[in-house]
């Protein structure tokens, strides 16, 4: 068995049996099958059209013309358990097209969470977002300094968003699944806004780094009860090392990241990706929160070449101790 196959299989085996996996997921890690298959360590790796979400400047690394169509789903805590504060459900869809120096994207995200009501009961909050994004890139400089070729690119995604915020109080005992159904059927208040993400991407041979600042305008969406859900400003730093072609290791660190319904949740993510042949990539990753219980969340993923230029990406976050699970798929095209 070739050395690269052994190393990739070993990485997957370790992550598959990682102990004490917790599956709470923050909103930054809601979309991108490749990214989530690496545990969310993707800010410096992004080289496909999902870069419009992870790091707009990294779109420079993609194909001349690229397209990604993906869907992701995640639930923390089993839906048949009693509706207690802390349970969450999130889903996302993203269609993105990238080329130099422009990217276009259309996406939707929905995040719901069971919380403690002010009066002492239980309530459910939900925020649904749809957005149209336009990404532009600009090379800051490209030089042969630092002992080799070095480039720095800046990027920005302007998002025209429309959000609907909902809140519902639970007046009877229910399961988690029933609670989420209640809030999805409740009346909501919709409003539109413009938001902005920016990013930087630096690259040298075998080494890349990036930083992303999301939701710079911190849009605020009100429910019909006049409470509000704010999409907090977020920032993430990433580095990636490629010791050889087809093998990449990455590390991401949140600088100031928040879940729109939970509050401050800073995450560290480690991930790897290996090519096992001309038609297959495998990847794995793990992340944990610097606050809260710090229990790690693992993920496994793979990409299969369907035909030249057409990849099918998938990932899976395994269930642990009846807590929840996540999965997603995407069709990725590069020309």
FILOMI-40025 format. One record per residue: residue in three letters; x, y, z of N, C-alpha, C, O in turn. Coordinates in pm, whole numbers, padded with zeros to 5 digits, always signed. Layout:
<rs>
alaXYZXYZXYZXYZ
...
</rs>
This chain:
<rs>
unk+00085-00120+00000+00000+00000+00000+00089+00125+00000+00179+00135+00083
unk+00064+00220-00092+00148+00340-00097+00144+00418+00032+00046+00412+00107
unk+00252+00492+00059+00263+00566+00185+00152+00669+00199+00100+00687+00309
unk+00115+00738+00090+00011+00841+00101-00125+00779+00134-00206+00841+00203
unk-00152+00657+00084-00277+00590+00116-00281+00553+00263-00383+00571+00330
unk-00168+00499+00315-00162+00462+00456-00182+00583+00546-00254+00574+00646
unk-00118+00695+00512-00130+00814+00597-00272+00868+00595-00323+00912+00699
unk-00337+00866+00479-00473+00918+00470-00571+00829+00546-00658+00879+00617
unk-00556+00697+00531-00644+00606+00603-00622+00615+00753-00718+00603+00830
unk-00500+00635+00794-00472+00652+00937-00537+00775+00993-00593+00772+01103
unk-00532+00886+00917-00597+01010+00961-00747+00989+00977-00805+01032+01077
unk-00810+00923+00881-00954+00900+00889-00991+00810+01006-01092+00832+01072
unk-00909+00708+01031-00939+00617+01141-00931+00688+01275-01016+00666+01362
unk-00830+00771+01293-00817+00846+01419-00937+00935+01442-00991+00939+01552
unk-00978+01008+01337-01089+01102+01353-01222+01032+01369-01312+01082+01437
unk-01235+00914+01307-01362+00841+01318-01387+00794+01459-01503+00785+01501
unk-01280+00764+01536-01296+00713+01671-01249+00813+01776-01215+00776+01888
unk-01248+00942+01739-01208+01047+01833-01302+01044+01954-01423+01044+01935
unk-01250+01043+02075-01337+01028+02192-01414+01155+02225-01369+01265+02193
unk-01529+01139+02289-01608+01248+02346-01639+01356+02244-01615+01474+02269
unk-01692+01316+02130-01723+01414+02025-01848+01492+02064-01951+01433+02099
unk-01839+01625+02056-01955+01711+02074-01983+01779+01942-01890+01814+01869
unk-02109+01798+01911-02142+01835+01775-02204+01974+01763-02267+02003+01661
unk-02189+02058+01863-02238+02194+01850-02164+02264+01738-02041+02256+01728
unk-02238+02334+01653-02178+02396+01536-02214+02542+01531-02329+02579+01555
unk-02118+02627+01500-02144+02769+01491-02175+02805+01346-02150+02726+01255
unk-02229+02925+01325-02280+02962+01195-02171+02978+01089-02199+02960+00971
unk-02047+03010+01129-01941+03019+01029-01927+02886+00956-01903+02882+00836
unk-01943+02776+01030-01923+02642+00975-02056+02583+00929-02092+02473+00971
unk-02128+02654+00844-02259+02608+00801-02263+02566+00656-02363+02506+00615
unk-02162+02593+00577-02173+02563+00435-02038+02526+00377-01934+02573+00423
unk-02041+02440+00275-01919+02397+00208-01882+02255+00245-01826+02232+00352
unk-01911+02158+00158-01885+02017+00191-01737+01990+00210-01700+01914+00300
unk-01652+02048+00130-01508+02028+00148-01462+02090+00280-01388+02027+00356
unk-01505+02212+00306-01462+02281+00427-01506+02207+00552-01427+02190+00645
unk-01630+02163+00556-01682+02097+00675-01625+01956+00689-01616+01904+00800
unk-01587+01894+00577-01517+01766+00585-01379+01778+00647-01325+01679+00696
unk-01322+01899+00645-01194+01925+00711-01214+01988+00848-01121+02046+00904
unk-01334+01977+00903-01361+02030+01035-01375+02181+01040-01381+02238+01149
unk-01380+02247+00925-01390+02392+00921-01256+02463+00909-01251+02585+00918
unk-01147+02389+00888-01015+02451+00869-00996+02480+00721-00934+02402+00649
unk-01051+02594+00674-01061+02615+00529-01029+02756+00483-01024+02781+00362
unk-01008+02850+00574-00988+02989+00534-00868+03005+00441-00874+03083+00346
unk-00759+02932+00467-00640+02941+00381-00640+02838+00270-00558+02847+00178
unk-00730+02740+00276-00733+02632+00178-00824+02665+00061-00798+02620-00051
unk-00929+02741+00083-01037+02762-00014-00984+02788-00155-00919+02889-00181
unk-01013+02694-00246-00972+02711-00385-01086+02672-00479-01062+02633-00593
unk-01209+02683-00429-01327+02657-00511-01425+02772-00486-01397+02859-00403
unk-01539+02775-00557-01629+02890-00542-01686+02912-00402-01738+03021-00376
unk-01678+02814-00309-01723+02840-00173-01633+02939-00101-01661+02979+00012
unk-01523+02977-00166-01437+03083-00110-01515+03212-00088-01477+03292-00002
unk-01622+03236-00163-01700+03358-00144-01754+03365-00002-01780+03474+00049
unk-01771+03249+00063-01815+03244+00203-01698+03238+00299-01696+03311+00398
unk-01599+03152+00273-01490+03126+00367-01382+03232+00364-01331+03272+00469
unk-01347+03278+00247-01245+03384+00233-01254+03440+00092-01201+03379-00001
unk-01321+03555+00074-01340+03607-00061-01210+03620-00141-01211+03600-00262
unk-01100+03654-00074-00973+03674-00146-00918+03543-00201-00846+03545-00301
unk-00951+03429-00137-00899+03300-00182-00963+03253-00312-00920+03153-00369
unk-01064+03324-00359-01124+03290-00488-01022+03295-00600-01041+03234-00705
unk-00913+03368-00578-00807+03378-00678-00743+03243-00708-00684+03225-00814
unk-00754+03146-00615-00689+03018-00631-00774+02919-00712-00727+02809-00742
unk-00896+02954-00747-00986+02860-00812-00959+02845-00961-00866+02904-01016
unk-01045+02764-01024-01037+02744-01167-01071+02874-01240-01122+02969-01181
unk-01042+02875-01371-01075+02994-01451-01224+03025-01439-01263+03142-01427
unk-01306+02921-01442-01450+02934-01417-01490+02817-01329-01464+02702-01364
unk-01553+02844-01214-01593+02738-01124-01735+02757-01076-01785+02869-01067
unk-01801+02645-01044-01939+02647-00996-01953+02544-00885-01903+02433-00897
unk-02021+02583-00776-02052+02489-00669-02199+02502-00632-02251+02612-00614
unk-02266+02386-00621-02404+02380-00575-02406+02284-00457-02379+02165-00473
unk-02438+02334-00337-02428+02249-00219-02539+02272-00120-02604+02377-00120
unk-02562+02171-00034-02660+02179+00073-02604+02111+00197-02539+02007+00187
unk-02628+02169+00314-02575+02118+00440-02683+02124+00547-02768+02214+00546
unk-02679+02027+00639-02777+02019+00746-02708+01973+00873-02618+01889+00870
unk-02753+02030+00987-02695+01990+01115-02798+02005+01225-02874+02102+01227
unk-02799+01908+01317-02883+01919+01437-02803+01876+01558-02741+01770+01559
unk-02807+01960+01662-02741+01929+01788-02846+01883+01886-02936+01958+01923
unk-02834+01758+01928-02926+01686+02016-03038+01620+01934-03092+01679+01840
unk-03070+01501+01972-03167+01419+01902-03306+01481+01907-03349+01530+02011
unk-03375+01479+01793-03505+01544+01783-03615+01481+01864-03719+01543+01885
unk-03595+01359+01912-03697+01292+01992-03682+01317+02142-03765+01272+02221
unk-03579+01389+02181-03559+01417+02322-03645+01536+02364-03690+01612+02278
unk-03670+01556+02495-03750+01670+02541-03690+01804+02498-03568+01818+02488
unk-03777+01900+02472-03734+02032+02425-03678+02112+02541-03752+02180+02612
unk-03547+02104+02561-03479+02176+02666-03386+02280+02604-03340+02261+02492
unk-03359+02391+02674-03270+02495+02621-03135+02439+02579-03076+02355+02648
unk-03086+02487+02466-02955+02447+02417-02958+02372+02287-02857+02370+02215
unk-03070+02308+02253-03079+02233+02128-03082+02330+02010-03146+02434+02017
unk-03015+02295+01902-03009+02379+01783-03032+02295+01658-03009+02174+01657
unk-03078+02362+01554-03087+02301+01422-03047+02406+01319-03092+02520+01326
unk-02961+02366+01225-02912+02461+01126-02909+02394+00989-02887+02273+00979
unk-02931+02472+00886-02921+02422+00749-02876+02537+00659-02894+02654+00692
unk-02817+02500+00546-02767+02601+00454-02765+02546+00313-02745+02426+00292
unk-02785+02634+00217-02772+02602+00075-02691+02713+00010-02705+02830+00046
unk-02606+02677-00085-02521+02777-00149-02498+02740-00295-02459+02627-00326
unk-02523+02834-00382-02485+02825-00523-02386+02937-00548-02418+03054-00528
unk-02266+02903-00591-02163+03006-00610-02089+02983-00740-02063+02869-00780
unk-02056+03093-00805-01981+03091-00931-01860+03181-00912-01873+03294-00866
unk-01742+03131-00948-01621+03210-00928-01532+03213-01050-01517+03113-01120
unk-01474+03328-01074-01373+03347-01176-01294+03471-01138-01337+03547-01051
unk-01182+03492-01200-01104+03613-01172-01155+03726-01259-01166+03707-01380
unk-01185+03845-01202-01176+03883-01060-01315+03898-00996-01336+03990-00916
unk-01410+03810-01029-01548+03830-00987-01610+03698-00943-01582+03593-01001
unk-01695+03704-00841-01771+03589-00797-01915+03629-00770-01943+03742-00731
unk-02006+03535-00793-02147+03557-00765-02198+03441-00680-02153+03327-00697
unk-02288+03468-00589-02339+03362-00504-02482+03392-00463-02523+03508-00448
unk-02558+03283-00444-02691+03293-00386-02701+03186-00280-02676+03068-00308
unk-02736+03225-00159-02739+03129-00050-02854+03154+00044-02914+03261+00046
unk-02883+03051+00124-02983+03063+00230-02931+02989+00352-02865+02885+00340
unk-02961+03043+00468-02920+02982+00594-03038+02991+00691-03112+03090+00691
unk-03054+02890+00773-03157+02891+00876-03098+02834+01003-03042+02725+01003
unk-03112+02908+01112-03062+02864+01242-03174+02878+01345-03234+02984+01359
unk-03201+02769+01418-03304+02769+01521-03244+02719+01651-03155+02634+01651
unk-03293+02774+01763-03239+02735+01893-03348+02745+01999-03427+02839+02002
unk-03350+02646+02086-03440+02648+02201-03372+02723+02315-03257+02694+02349
unk-03442+02820+02372-03384+02906+02475-03475+02913+02597-03588+02863+02594
unk-03426+02976+02701-03504+03000+02822-03580+03131+02805-03519+03235+02782
unk-03710+03126+02815-03792+03247+02801-03773+03339+02920-03732+03295+03028
unk-03802+03468+02900-03786+03567+03007-03875+03534+03126-03835+03554+03240
unk-03996+03484+03100-04091+03454+03207-04061+03322+03277-04132+03282+03369
unk-03955+03253+03233-03917+03129+03298-03955+03004+03220-03912+02895+03258
unk-04033+03017+03113-04069+02903+03031-03964+02874+02925-03849+02914+02938
unk-04006+02804+02821-03915+02769+02711-03965+02831+02583-04084+02827+02553
unk-03874+02888+02506-03910+02948+02378-03814+02899+02271-03709+02841+02300
unk-03851+02922+02146-03769+02883+02031-03749+03005+01943-03845+03073+01907
unk-03625+03034+01909-03592+03144+01820-03541+03089+01688-03477+02984+01685
unk-03570+03160+01580-03526+03116+01449-03491+03237+01363-03558+03340+01368
unk-03385+03222+01285-03346+03326+01190-03320+03261+01056-03234+03173+01044
unk-03395+03304+00954-03377+03255+00817-03323+03368+00732-03377+03479+00733
unk-03216+03341+00658-03152+03442+00576-03142+03394+00431-03111+03278+00406
unk-03169+03483+00339-03140+03460+00198-03056+03577+00149-03083+03692+00182
unk-02954+03546+00071-02868+03656+00029-02814+03634-00112-02790+03521-00155
unk-02795+03744-00179-02729+03748-00309-02596+03819-00288-02593+03932-00239
unk-02485+03754-00324-02353+03810-00299-02277+03838-00427-02285+03762-00524
unk-02203+03947-00426-02113+03983-00537-01974+03997-00479-01951+04079-00389
unk-01879+03919-00530-01742+03918-00478-01648+03978-00580-01654+03945-00698
unk-01560+04067-00533-01459+04129-00620-01321+04108-00556-01308+04105-00434
unk-01219+04095-00642-01083+04069-00597-00989+04176-00648-01013+04239-00751
unk-00879+04196-00574-00775+04289-00615-00640+04239-00563-00624+04214-00444
unk-00544+04226-00653-00408+04189-00612-00341+04309-00545-00332+04417-00603
unk-00294+04289-00424-00222+04394-00353-00079+04401-00402-00031+04508-00438
unk-00010+04288-00403+00119+04280-00472+00154+04135-00499+00104+04042-00435
unk+00242+04118-00597+00289+03987-00641+00438+04002-00668+00478+04076-00758
unk+00520+03932-00589+00664+03956-00595+00741+03827-00575+00684+03724-00537
unk+00871+03831-00601+00960+03718-00578+01038+03734-00448+01141+03670-00429
unk+00989+03819-00358+01057+03840-00231+01039+03719-00141+00970+03624-00177
unk+01100+03724-00024+01088+03621+00079+01139+03485+00032+01089+03381+00076
unk+01237+03486-00056+01299+03361-00098+01218+03284-00201+01249+03168-00226
unk+01118+03342-00259+01036+03274-00358+00916+03360-00394+00902+03471-00341
unk+00831+03311-00481+00715+03387-00523+00621+03409-00406+00593+03317-00329
unk+00572+03531-00392+00482+03568-00284+00373+03658-00339+00402+03752-00413
unk+00250+03630-00305+00139+03712-00351+00045+03742-00237+00031+03663-00143
unk-00019+03856-00244-00119+03898-00146-00238+03954-00221-00225+04047-00301
unk-00356+03897-00196-00478+03936-00265-00584+03975-00162-00597+03912-00057
unk-00658+04081-00192-00769+04124-00109-00900+04095-00182-00906+04102-00304
unk-01003+04063-00106-01133+04036-00166-01245+04085-00077-01227+04099+00044
unk-01360+04110-00137-01477+04155-00060-01603+04096-00122-01615+04088-00245
unk-01696+04057-00039-01827+04010-00083-01934+04103-00027-01950+04114+00094
unk-02006+04169-00116-02120+04252-00077-02243+04164-00083-02273+04104-00186
unk-02316+04156+00029-02432+04067+00038-02560+04148+00052-02575+04229+00144
unk-02652+04124-00040-02784+04183-00031-02874+04076+00034-02911+03978-00029
unk-02907+04098+00161-02971+03995+00242-03114+04031+00279-03150+04148+00295
unk-03194+03927+00291-03330+03942+00345-03347+03835+00452-03330+03716+00426
unk-03382+03878+00572-03393+03786+00684-03530+03788+00746-03598+03891+00747
unk-03570+03674+00800-03696+03660+00871-03667+03605+01010-03612+03496+01023
unk-03703+03679+01113-03680+03639+01251-03811+03594+01313-03915+03659+01295
unk-03806+03483+01386-03926+03428+01450-03895+03391+01594-03781+03359+01629
unk-03998+03397+01677-03988+03349+01814-04122+03289+01854-04228+03345+01822
unk-04118+03177+01924-04241+03111+01968-04219+03055+02107-04114+02997+02135
unk-04317+03072+02193-04310+03016+02327-04380+02879+02329-04485+02861+02267
unk-04319+02784+02399-04376+02651+02410-04463+02643+02535-04415+02658+02647
unk-04592+02621+02514-04687+02620+02625-04722+02479+02671-04806+02462+02760
unk-04659+02378+02612-04687+02240+02650-04560+02158+02631-04474+02197+02551
unk-04545+02047+02702-04425+01963+02683-04416+01914+02539-04516+01872+02481
unk-04299+01919+02484-04281+01877+02346-04140+01824+02327-04054+01842+02413
unk-04118+01760+02214-03984+01713+02179-03910+01825+02105-03969+01926+02068
unk-03781+01805+02086-03701+01903+02014-03753+01921+01871-03765+02033+01823
unk-03782+01811+01805-03833+01820+01669-03964+01896+01661-03983+01977+01570
unk-04055+01873+01755-04182+01944+01757-04162+02092+01784-04233+02175+01727
unk-04067+02126+01869-04040+02267+01900-03993+02341+01776-04036+02454+01751
unk-03905+02279+01698-03858+02344+01576-03970+02357+01473-03973+02453+01397
unk-04061+02259+01470-04176+02270+01379-04265+02387+01420-04319+02457+01333
unk-04282+02409+01550-04365+02519+01599-04310+02654+01553-04385+02738+01504
unk-04180+02674+01569-04124+02805+01533-04123+02824+01381-04140+02937+01334
unk-04105+02717+01305-04104+02732+01159-04241+02768+01104-04252+02829+00997
unk-04347+02731+01178-04483+02762+01134-04536+02892+01194-04646+02935+01160
unk-04460+02954+01282-04506+03078+01346-04483+03197+01255-04406+03191+01159
unk-04552+03305+01287-04538+03427+01207-04402+03491+01233-04350+03487+01344
unk-04346+03549+01128-04217+03615+01140-04219+03752+01077-04311+03788+01004
unk-04117+03829+01107-04104+03962+01048-03983+03961+00955-03873+03923+00995
unk-04004+04004+00831-03898+04004+00731-03847+04145+00707-03923+04241+00710
unk-03718+04156+00682-03657+04284+00649-03532+04260+00566-03474+04151+00568
unk-03492+04362+00493-03375+04352+00407-03262+04442+00453-03284+04541+00523
unk-03140+04405+00413-03024+04483+00451-02909+04451+00357-02917+04359+00275
unk-02803+04528+00369-02680+04504+00293-02568+04479+00394-02553+04553+00491
unk-02491+04374+00370-02383+04339+00460-02254+04324+00379-02256+04329+00256
unk-02142+04306+00450-02012+04304+00383-01918+04206+00451-01904+04208+00573
unk-01853+04121+00371-01743+04036+00417-01616+04078+00344-01622+04115+00226
unk-01502+04075+00412-01375+04103+00345-01273+03997+00386-01285+03934+00491
unk-01172+03978+00301-01070+03879+00332-00937+03912+00266-00931+03989+00171
unk-00831+03852+00320-00697+03863+00265-00642+03721+00246-00666+03633+00329
unk-00568+03701+00138-00507+03570+00112-00362+03591+00071-00334+03661-00027
unk-00270+03531+00146-00126+03538+00116-00077+03399+00079-00118+03300+00140
unk+00011+03392-00022+00055+03261-00068+00203+03262-00105+00252+03351-00173
unk+00272+03159-00056+00408+03127-00093+00410+02981-00135+00314+02909-00109
unk+00519+02934-00198+00524+02791-00231+00503+02705-00107+00575+02719-00008
unk+00406+02618-00112+00373+02521-00007+00309+02581+00117+00269+02506+00206
unk+00297+02712+00127+00243+02774+00248+00144+02883+00210+00171+02967+00124
unk+00028+02882+00277-00074+02983+00251-00131+03033+00384-00130+02962+00484
unk-00180+03154+00384-00243+03211+00503-00357+03302+00460-00353+03361+00352
unk-00459+03312+00544-00572+03397+00512-00642+03446+00637-00627+03388+00744
unk-00718+03552+00622-00799+03604+00731-00930+03655+00671-00930+03717+00565
unk-01039+03630+00741-01172+03669+00693-01244+03746+00802-01240+03709+00920
unk-01310+03854+00762-01395+03932+00852-01535+03931+00792-01557+03982+00683
unk-01631+03873+00865-01766+03856+00812-01865+03943+00888-01845+03979+01004
unk-01974+03977+00818-02087+04051+00877-02041+04182+00941-02073+04211+01056
unk-01965+04258+00865-01907+04381+00921-02014+04481+00964-01989+04562+01053
unk-02131+04477+00903-02237+04572+00939-02328+04518+01050-02417+04589+01096
unk-02306+04394+01093-02383+04333+01201-02534+04356+01184-02595+04425+01266
unk-02594+04300+01078-02738+04324+01056-02822+04273+01171-02788+04175+01237
unk-02933+04341+01193-03021+04312+01307-03162+04287+01253-03214+04366+01173
unk-03223+04177+01297-03355+04139+01247-03451+04125+01365-03419+04059+01464
unk-03569+04189+01354-03665+04193+01463-03776+04091+01442-03819+04067+01329
unk-03823+04033+01551-03939+03944+01548-04065+04028+01564-04058+04148+01590
unk-04182+03963+01549-04308+04036+01566-04328+04075+01712-04408+04164+01742
unk-04256+04008+01804-04263+04045+01946-04165+04157+01978-04151+04196+02094
unk-04098+04209+01875-04003+04320+01886-03874+04284+01958-03797+04373+01994
unk-03849+04156+01979-03714+04116+02017-03629+04113+01890-03683+04120+01780
unk-03499+04103+01904-03413+04113+01787-03303+04008+01791-03255+03969+01897
unk-03265+03963+01674-03152+03872+01656-03047+03945+01573-03076+03988+01461
unk-02928+03958+01627-02820+04027+01558-02719+03926+01505-02674+03837+01577
unk-02686+03939+01378-02581+03856+01320-02448+03923+01352-02413+04025+01293
unk-02375+03866+01446-02257+03931+01500-02141+03933+01399-02130+03847+01312
unk-02057+04034+01413-01934+04043+01336-01842+03927+01375-01832+03893+01493
unk-01777+03866+01277-01695+03749+01303-01562+03762+01230-01552+03830+01128
unk-01460+03696+01283-01327+03699+01221-01259+03564+01241-01271+03504+01348
unk-01188+03518+01138-01119+03388+01146-00987+03397+01071-00978+03453+00962
unk-00884+03338+01133-00750+03334+01076-00718+03189+01040-00750+03098+01116
unk-00655+03168+00924-00621+03032+00882-00484+03024+00818-00439+03119+00753
unk-00417+02910+00837-00291+02880+00769-00301+02740+00712-00371+02655+00767
unk-00231+02716+00602-00232+02585+00538-00094+02553+00486-00022+02641+00438
unk-00056+02425+00496+00075+02378+00451+00054+02258+00360-00017+02163+00396
unk+00115+02262+00242+00105+02153+00144+00244+02094+00122+00318+02143+00036
unk+00283+01991+00199+00418+01935+00184+00445+01875+00048+00559+01868+00004
unk+00339+01831-00019+00352+01781-00157+00218+01796-00227+00115+01819-00163
unk+00219+01782-00357+00096+01795-00433-00004+01689-00389+00031+01571-00375
unk-00128+01731-00366-00232+01638-00327-00243+01614-00178-00327+01534-00135
unk-00162+01681-00096-00169+01665+00048-00164+01802+00114-00072+01880+00088
unk-00263+01833+00198-00273+01963+00262-00313+01946+00408-00399+01865+00441
unk-00248+02024+00495-00285+02032+00636-00320+02177+00667-00257+02269+00615
unk-00422+02199+00752-00470+02335+00775-00509+02355+00921-00547+02261+00991
unk-00498+02479+00965-00537+02522+01100-00613+02653+01088-00566+02747+01024
unk-00731+02660+01151-00810+02783+01159-00832+02819+01305-00851+02731+01390
unk-00831+02949+01335-00856+02998+01470-00953+03115+01461-00927+03212+01389
unk-01063+03107+01533-01156+03220+01541-01096+03330+01626-01044+03304+01735
unk-01103+03452+01576-01055+03567+01651-01168+03630+01732-01147+03675+01844
unk-01287+03634+01675-01403+03690+01744-01527+03644+01670-01585+03720+01591
unk-01567+03521+01694-01676+03462+01618-01794+03436+01709-01776+03394+01823
unk-01916+03458+01659-02034+03439+01741-02143+03371+01661-02162+03400+01543
unk-02215+03280+01725-02336+03222+01671-02446+03327+01681-02455+03395+01784
unk-02531+03344+01579-02631+03450+01586-02732+03431+01698-02797+03528+01739
unk-02748+03309+01749-02848+03285+01853-02786+03251+01988-02859+03243+02087
unk-02657+03232+01995-02596+03180+02117-02506+03281+02185-02514+03299+02307
unk-02419+03346+02110-02322+03436+02169-02181+03395+02131-02161+03321+02035
unk-02085+03443+02205-01945+03423+02170-01907+03276+02174-01923+03210+02277
unk-01858+03224+02063-01811+03087+02054-01686+03086+01967-01698+03086+01844
unk-01569+03085+02026-01444+03086+01949-01395+02944+01930-01391+02865+02025
unk-01357+02912+01808-01328+02775+01770-01187+02764+01713-01138+02855+01647
unk-01122+02651+01740-00998+02611+01675-01029+02488+01592-01094+02395+01641
unk-00984+02486+01467-01012+02375+01377-00882+02325+01314-00799+02405+01271
unk-00866+02192+01309-00754+02127+01243-00809+02034+01136-00908+01965+01160
unk-00747+02032+01019-00797+01946+00913-00688+01905+00816-00581+01966+00810
unk-00717+01800+00740-00625+01752+00639-00700+01697+00520-00814+01652+00531
unk-00634+01701+00405-00692+01654+00280-00584+01582+00200-00473+01634+00186
unk-00616+01462+00146-00517+01384+00073-00579+01326-00053-00693+01280-00053
unk-00502+01330-00160-00547+01270-00286-00500+01126-00292-00381+01098-00278
unk-00595+01032-00312-00562+00891-00316-00549+00837-00458-00515+00720-00477
unk-00574+00919-00554-00565+00877-00693-00625+00985-00780-00664+01090-00730
unk-00634+00961-00911-00684+01065-01001-00832+01097-00981-00879+01200-01029
unk-00908+01009-00910-01052+01027-00899-01103+01039-00756-01224+01044-00735
unk-01013+01045-00656-01060+01042-00518-00974+01127-00426-00851+01118-00427
unk-01041+01211-00346-00981+01282-00233-01050+01236-00106-01170+01212-00107
unk-00976+01223+00003-01035+01200+00135-00987+01310+00228-00880+01367+00208
unk-01066+01339+00327-01031+01447+00420-01091+01418+00558-01183+01338+00572
unk-01038+01485+00656-01090+01473+00791-01053+01596+00871-00963+01671+00833
unk-01120+01616+00982-01091+01733+01063-01152+01721+01201-01235+01634+01226
unk-01111+01809+01286-01163+01815+01423-01158+01960+01468-01065+02033+01433
unk-01257+02001+01544-01258+02137+01599-01312+02133+01741-01383+02041+01780
unk-01276+02233+01816-01325+02242+01953-01335+02389+01991-01269+02475+01930
unk-01417+02418+02090-01438+02554+02135-01341+02591+02245-01313+02512+02335
unk-01289+02712+02236-01199+02761+02340-01276+02792+02467-01217+02794+02576
unk-01406+02818+02456-01491+02833+02572-01574+02706+02587-01548+02606+02520
unk-01672+02708+02674-01764+02597+02699-01687+02474+02741-01589+02485+02814
unk-01730+02354+02697-01671+02231+02750-01547+02186+02673-01480+02093+02716
unk-01516+02251+02563-01397+02223+02483-01392+02081+02427-01286+02035+02385
unk-01504+02011+02424-01503+01877+02367-01491+01886+02215-01555+01972+02155
unk-01411+01800+02152-01388+01811+02008-01504+01757+01927-01577+01668+01971
unk-01521+01812+01807-01619+01765+01710-01544+01719+01587-01468+01797+01528
unk-01564+01595+01546-01491+01539+01433-01574+01538+01307-01697+01551+01313
unk-01509+01523+01193-01576+01518+01063-01492+01437+00966-01370+01435+00974
unk-01559+01371+00874-01496+01297+00766-01559+01339+00634-01678+01369+00629
unk-01480+01340+00527-01534+01378+00397-01456+01317+00283-01347+01264+00302
unk-01513+01325+00163-01448+01271+00044-01500+01344-00078-01608+01403-00076
unk-01421+01338-00186-01461+01392-00316-01433+01287-00422-01326+01226-00423
unk-01529+01267-00512-01516+01169-00619-01530+01240-00753-01623+01320-00772
unk-01439+01212-00845-01444+01270-00979-01546+01194-01062-01526+01075-01091
unk-01654+01259-01102-01758+01195-01181-01720+01189-01329-01743+01089-01397
unk-01663+01297-01376-01611+01310-01512-01516+01427-01511-01520+01506-01417
unk-01431+01444-01611-01333+01553-01604-01397+01688-01572-01484+01736-01644
unk-01350+01747-01461-01399+01878-01420-01520+01875-01329-01562+01981-01281
unk-01580+01757-01304-01702+01747-01223-01673+01661-01101-01643+01542-01112
unk-01682+01723-00981-01656+01653-00856-01782+01649-00771-01859+01744-00767
unk-01802+01536-00702-01907+01524-00602-01842+01522-00465-01764+01432-00434
unk-01873+01623-00383-01816+01637-00249-01920+01595-00146-02039+01619-00164
unk-01873+01532-00038-01962+01497+00071-01888+01495+00202-01766+01476+00205
unk-01960+01513+00312-01899+01504+00446-02003+01452+00543-02123+01454+00516
unk-01954+01407+00657-02042+01353+00760-01981+01382+00896-01862+01356+00919
unk-02062+01434+00985-02023+01453+01125-02096+01348+01205-02218+01357+01219
unk-02026+01249+01259-02096+01134+01320-02168+01170+01449-02128+01261+01522
unk-02274+01096+01474-02351+01115+01597-02276+01056+01714-02209+00953+01702
unk-02288+01123+01829-02221+01074+01950-02312+01095+02070-02360+01206+02093
unk-02334+00989+02146-02410+00997+02271-02545+01067+02253-02588+01145+02338
unk-02610+01037+02139-02744+01089+02114-02748+01241+02104-02852+01302+02126
unk-02634+01302+02072-02627+01447+02068-02675+01505+01936-02747+01606+01937
unk-02640+01447+01823-02678+01502+01695-02580+01462+01588-02488+01385+01612
unk-02601+01515+01468-02513+01483+01358-02527+01588+01249-02619+01670+01252
unk-02436+01584+01154-02442+01676+01042-02395+01606+00916-02317+01511+00922
unk-02443+01653+00801-02399+01598+00674-02427+01699+00564-02506+01792+00583
unk-02364+01680+00451-02385+01770+00339-02324+01715+00212-02238+01627+00216
unk-02369+01767+00098-02318+01726-00033-02310+01847-00123-02382+01946-00103
unk-02223+01839-00223-02211+01949-00318-02160+01895-00451-02081+01801-00456
unk-02207+01956-00558-02154+01932-00691-02062+02048-00724-02102+02164-00719
unk-01937+02015-00759-01836+02117-00785-01784+02101-00927-01744+01992-00967
unk-01786+02210-01001-01744+02209-01142-01630+02309-01159-01640+02423-01113
unk-01524+02266-01225-01413+02356-01255-01370+02342-01400-01346+02231-01447
unk-01361+02455-01469-01325+02454-01612-01200+02536-01636-01155+02547-01750
</rs>
